[in-house]
């Protein structure tokens, strides 16, 4: 069924404010992700964290985002992309204050969960907002530029995290979010848009919303349980619960007169292929971002600040992936993403065997540029092959899938989390990098030979 829609009304200066608001939101999310990795050892010391407790600082955020992002995307279609973006930014800012003030691990973990809820709103709503306020011919470049600006935190994050942790306190990492969040909210206020004409008169399918959110939350818990080698019986129960709930969700959606997610979107082959390839790439990226900063400290024996300086070149290169991806034609998206995947696979196999620190840095920098392009292209291309009227839902689906894939990336890192509390992991890094490399290469060959096809813009 062809969807008829009316593009959102806008004032002439709305697009740039939308781009700034979304880019600032990405910047905060990336800053925390990159700066926090190098601060984890000190957080563990200051808050007397156990190995399991420290892990939750990272994983609870992914659990929260993974469980709520799809719902946030659909709600943004209903209640307005700008409105949900502002709510997400506000939640992220409030949670950042709670993180900075936390005096115990339990408070920090709860605050990180709230941050995850904010991040779950920022990504799909911001992406959909840009999709709707920019014309088709400028949309991809705008998304790529926003990702690039926001992704610049990948360059400054590690060195800032190391410097702040050593010179002041890891708490300052969270305080830095506040002025950026306020600027983002201020920018978003100037974006004049109307609520989506297709959905604004319809009620939300609350049954579907409840089922999918609970399903994704359970799946996130399952992934986390597998990553930590949790109770086998509990993991089995979680698996059964997920299958039952997701089956109930799709059954409910088929019968609903106003489904939460139009199942027609799953018939969009271009959207599905791009999302699946992007999920694989994101899983690899998480492994890369998790292992490399910690290996610089544990394997190469650098201080947090020195590790941040060493990681600056690959992080800076990765930030340029957004603008580059925004200039590539959607027609070539799958091919380019697969080439990136293959290159990273080849480098990952050789990097753990390098005995020279300089060659190690060159290897991870090569990985960074290709991962940066491939990840940005996932968001740019998926928004190009769907109707703007379902941009929020589509971005929610894509971001949910690649976020859950990030959880799988954590699973693939095995015991690499042990590095965060000072345990030796030379053998772990070698075995993980090699296995991930072969895994990426196999997926690359499969996708290139059997899935690759032309991708057309909406």
N, C-alpha and C positions, 0 to 999 in steps of 0.2 A: 504494500500500500504506500503510495507516494505521500510524503509528508509535506504539507503546506505550512509555511511559516512566514512571519514578518520580521525582518531584521530589526534588531534593537535600534531605537533612535539614539543619537549621540550628538554631542557638541563637538566643535572642530578640534578642541584640545584634549578630548577624552582619551584617545589612543595612547598618547605619551604618558599620561597619568596611570593608565591601566598597566602599561609596561613597567613603570617604576614601582608600582605597588607589588606586582607579581615578582619582579626581580629582587626587591628587598626581602620579600618573604622567602624566596629561594636562598638568598644570601644568609639569612639567619639559620635556616635549616642546615645548610652546608657548613656554615661556620661551626655550629655545635658538633656536627658529625666529624669534621676534620680536626678541630682543636681538642675535642674531648678524648679522642683515642690516645693522644700523648699525655693527657692528664689523668687517665685511669689509674696508673700505679699510685699517684699521690692521693687521689680520692680514696683509694682503698686504705691507705695509711691513715689519713685524717679521720675517716669515718669508721675505722676498725672493721673493714668489710671482709667477709669470707670470700672464697673463690666464687661461690654461687651468688652471693649478694652483689658482687661487683659486676658479674655478667648481666644481672637484671637492669643495670643502668643503661645498657645498650639494647637488650632484647625487649624490655617492656615498651620502649618507644616503638619498635617495629611491630609489636603485637597490637598496640593501640592504633597505629596507622593502618595496618593491614585489616583490622576489623571494622574500621569506620570510614575509610576513604570512599568506598562504593556508595554508601549511604549519603556521604557529603556531596558527592558528585550529582546524585539524583536530586537532593534537596536544593542544590544550586540551580538546577534547571527549573525547579518549582518556585523558589523564593527569590531568585536573583543572584547572579554570579558575584556582583559587588558586595551584596549583603553577607553572603556566606564567607567571602574572602575576608571581610572586616572582622567577622566573628572569629574566624580562624586565627587571624593576626592577634586579636585581643587575647584569645586563649593562650597562644604561644608566649605572648609577653608576660601575662600573669604567671604562667608556669615557670618562666625564666626567673622571675623574682623569687618564687618558692624554691627553685633549685639553688639559687645563690645564697639563700638564707638557711638551707637545710642543715640541721645539726645531727641528723641520723640517716642511715642508709634507707630506712623505710620511707622517710619524708622525701628523700631525693628520688626514690623509685616512683612514688605516687606523683610527684611533680613532673617526672619524665613521661608518665602516662598521659597527663594533661597536655604536655607539649605534643605528644603524639596525636591527640585529638585535634589540636590546633593545626598541626602539619597536615592532617587528613583533610582539613577544609581548605587550606591554602593552595595545595597543588592542583586539584581538579577545578576548583572555582576560578583560580587565577588563570589557568590554562584556557578554560572555556571563555573567560572574560576577554582575553586577547583575541581568541578566535572570532568572537562576535563584534568587537569594536574595530577590528582591522579588516579592510577589504581583502578578497581572496589573493590578489596579486602581491600583497605585502604581508600576508599572515605568517608564512613560513619564516621569513626574515625576522619578523617581530618576535616570534616564539624563540627562534635561535638566539637573537640578541638578548632577550630576557634571561634565557638559560645561561648565556655567556657571562652576563653581568652578575647574576646571582652566583654562578659557578666560580667567580673570581675568589670567593671565600675558600675554594679548594687550594688556591695558591697561598693565601695569607693565613689560613686556618692552622696548618701544622706548625709553622714558625711562631705564630702568635700564641698558640696553645702551649708550646714549649717554653717560650719566653715568659708568658704570664704565670705559668705554673711554677717556674723557678724563681722569678723575681718578686711576684706578688702572691697570688693565690689562684687556684683553678676556679674559684667563685667568680672572678672577674670575667671569665668567658661568658657566663650567663648574663652578667650585668651589661655587657656590650650589646646584647640583643635589644635592650629597651629603647634606646634612641632610634635604632633602625626600624623597629616595629612601629613606633610613633610616627616616623616619617612615612612608612608604608600606608598606615591608616589614613593619614592626612592626604596622601596622594589618591587613595581609593575614593575618598569622599568626592573628589572632583570628577569622577567618572560618571557621567549621566546616562544611565541606561534604564530601560523598562524591563519588568519581569517577562520572561519568555511567554509569548502570546499563545503558544501551543499548550502549555501546562498550567498557566496561572489560574484557570478556573476549575482545575481538577484537584481532587483530594489525593493526598499521598496514600499509597497502598501500605498501610501500617503493618498489616500481617506480613507482607513481603519484606518490608524494611526490617522487621524484627527477625524473621527467619534468616535473611542473608547476613545480617550483622552478627547474629549468634553463630551462624555457620562459619563465617570467616574468623571470628574470635576463637572458636574451637580449633579450626585448622591452624591458626597461628600458634596456639598453645601446643598443638601436636608437633608442629615443626620445631618449636623450642624444646619440647620434651625429647625429641629424637636427637637434636643437636647436643644435648647434655647427657645423653644416655640415661634418661629417666626411667621410671618404673614401666616395665614392659606391659603389664596388665592395664595400667592407666592409659598408656598410648593406644592399646587395642580398643579400650572403651571410647576414647576420644575419636578414633577412626570410625567406629560404628556410629557414634553420635553425629559426626560430620556427614556421613553418607545419608543417614536418615533425614537430617535437617535440610541438606541441599536438595534431596529428592522432593521433600515437601515444598521447598521454595519453588522449584521449577513447575511442579504440579499446580501450585497456587497461581503462578504467573500465567499459565496457560488458560486458567479459568477466569482470571480477573478481567474485568472490563476496563480497568485502568492500571495495568501492570507497572510495578516499580521499574522494571527494565523491559523494554520492548525486545522480545526474542529475535526480532528481525535483524538486530544489530549483529547477532552471531552468524547470520547468513552472509555478512560482508566479508568475503574471503580475504581481501586486502587488509582489512582491519585486524582480522584474526592472525594472519601470517606475521604482520609487523609486530603485533603484541607478543606473540610467542617467541620470535627471534629476540625481541627486546628483553623479554624475561630471562632468556639464557644469558644474554650479555650482562644484564644487571646482576645476576648471581655471581658471574665472574668478577665484576667490578667490586662487589662487596668483599670477596675474597682478597682482591688486590689491595683495597683500601684498608682492610683489617690487618692483613699480614705484614705488608711492607713497612708502615710506620713502626710497628712493634719489632719487626726483625732488625730495623736500623738500630734499635736500642739493645736488643737481646743478642743478636748474632754479630753485629758490627760494633757493639759496645759504645754507642753514642749516648750522650746525655739527651734529655727531652728537647732542649733547645737546639742542640746540634742535629738531632734527628729531624727537627722541623726545618732547619736550613737545608739539609740534604734532600728532603722531600719537596722543597720549593720548586725546582725545575719541572719534575713530572706533574706536580699539582697545577702549576701555571699553564703548562701545555694542555692539560686536560680541560681547563677552563675555556680554551679557544675552540673546543669541540662544538659548542652551541652555535656561534656565528658561522662556522664552516658548514655545519649541518643545515642551517637555515638557507644556505645558498645552493644546496644540492637539489636536483629535481626529484620529486616524489617517485617518478617513474623508475629511478635507479636505486631507490631506498633499500630494498631487500638485498640487491647485489652488493651494494656498498657495505651494509651491515655484516653480510657474510664474509666479505673480504677482511673487514676489521676483526671479525671473530677468528678467522684463520691465522692472521698475523699474530694476534695475541696468543693463540694456542701454541704457535711455533716458538715464540719468545719465552713463554712460561715454562716450556720444557727445558730450555737451556739456562735460564737465569739462576736456578738453585745450584748449578754446577760451576758457576763463575767464582773464581777465587780472588779476582781483582775487584776492589770496591768501585773503581771508576767504571769498569765494564758492567757492574751490577746496576749502577745509576743509569747508564746508557740503556740497559735492557728495560728497566722499569719506566723510563721516560718514553721509550717506543710504545710500550703497552699503554701508557697514559693517553697519548694522542689518539690512538685508535679506539680506546674505550670511551674517550670523551666524545668523539664524533658519533660513534654507534649509539651511545646512550641518548644523546640529544636528538639524534635522528628518529629514535623511537617515538618521542613526544611530538616532534615536528610532523612526521609522516602520518601518524595515526589521526591527528587532527585534520589532515588534508583529505582524508578518504571518508570522512563522515559528515553528515549534515550539521551545520552550526546549531540547529535546534536541539540536538542531543549531545552537544559538545561536552556538557558537564558529566552526563552519564558515561559517555565514551571515555573521557579522560579518567573518570573514576574507575572504570573497568580496567583500563590499561595500567594505571598507577597501582591499583590493588594487586593485579597479577604480578607486576614487576617487583612490588614490595614483598609479596609472599616469596617470590623467587630470591629476594635478598635474604630472607630467612633460610631458604635452602642453601644459599651461599655460606651462611654461618654454619649450617650442618656440615658442609663440605670442608670447612676449616678444621673440623675435628677438635683437637685439644689446643688449638692455637690460642684460645682465650687464656690458657695458663700463662702465656707471656705477660699478660697484663698485671700479674702479681709476681713477676720476676722469676718464673720457672724457665729452665732451659728448654728450647724447642727447636734446635738445629735440625734434628731428624724430622720433626713434624713439618717444618717449613719445606724441606726438600721433598718429602713424600706427597704432601698436599699439592704443592705447585706442579709437580710432575703429573699427578693424577688428574688435576683440573685441566692441565694442558691437553692431555689426551682426550679428556671428555669434551672439551671445547672443539677440538679438531674433528672428532667424530660427529658432533652435532653440526658443525660447519659443513662437512661433506654431505650429510643427510639432507640438510635444508637446501643446499645448493643444487643437488641432483634431483630432488623429488618435490620440493615445495616452491622453489623460486618461480616467480611468474611476474608479469608486468603489473605495476601498481598504478592505478589511475586516481587522479584527484576527484573529489566530490564535485 
